[in-house]
Amino acid sequence: MISSVRGEVLDIALDHAVVEVGGVGLAVHATPTTLAGLRRGERSRLATALVVREDSLTLFGFADDEERELFGLLQTVSGIGPRIALATLAVLSPDVLRRALAEGDITTITRVPGIGRKGAERLVLELRDKVVAPPAAAATIPVAVNGSNPRREQVLEALVGLGFTAKPAEQAVDTVLAADAGADASTLLRAALNRLGRSR
């Protein structure tokens, strides 16, 4: 089991990054949010899970151990493989996912591509007692002294780093902010990526 990798980021694509470890470039599949936190040429650490199949060895990477644990927990449910588990974490942050499972929020879970109502009900049934919903917290919207929105700048930088051009990225982020001014950076990035994906 490869539980983590640390090394220089050689390349970043839309669905994976290549991290050099001991002279070997490892392709690590990850969510857009995790990939957005990486920079080419810089050293990074990712928590990882190795999925072994008869015809492949696939390495999945996560920003932290919590995401990796949720990735493994999701796959204990019948019909949920690594691809859908990763898609779930791409659409729903760990806090949102745990809350949806604990509270039986089927609507939120069905936002994940590949998970219908029956699949969401099965996830809730099997995982509700295995997760703890995060405590509710008041949303905070950080605003810089000069009036700029640091979340907006952070997400724009991430989108450009993923290969999107500045103008469409700005339009997508501003559209999302207009609909939900309180969205955190992770939610903002996911929603902007969804909009950019539809426009391609």
Secondary structure as GFF3:
##gff-version 3
##sequence-region A 1 200
A	DSSP	beta_strand	4	12	.	.	.	ID=ss1
A	DSSP	beta_strand	16	21	.	.	.	ID=ss2
A	DSSP	beta_strand	24	29	.	.	.	ID=ss3
A	DSSP	alpha_helix	32	36	.	.	.	ID=ss4
A	DSSP	beta_strand	43	53	.	.	.	ID=ss5
A	DSSP	beta_strand	56	62	.	.	.	ID=ss6
A	DSSP	alpha_helix	65	74	.	.	.	ID=ss7
A	DSSP	alpha_helix	82	91	.	.	.	ID=ss8
A	DSSP	alpha_helix	94	103	.	.	.	ID=ss9
A	DSSP	alpha_helix	106	109	.	.	.	ID=ss10
A	DSSP	alpha_helix	117	127	.	.	.	ID=ss11
A	DSSP	three_ten_helix	128	130	.	.	.	ID=ss12
A	DSSP	alpha_helix	150	161	.	.	.	ID=ss13
A	DSSP	alpha_helix	166	179	.	.	.	ID=ss14
A	DSSP	alpha_helix	185	199	.	.	.	ID=ss15
###
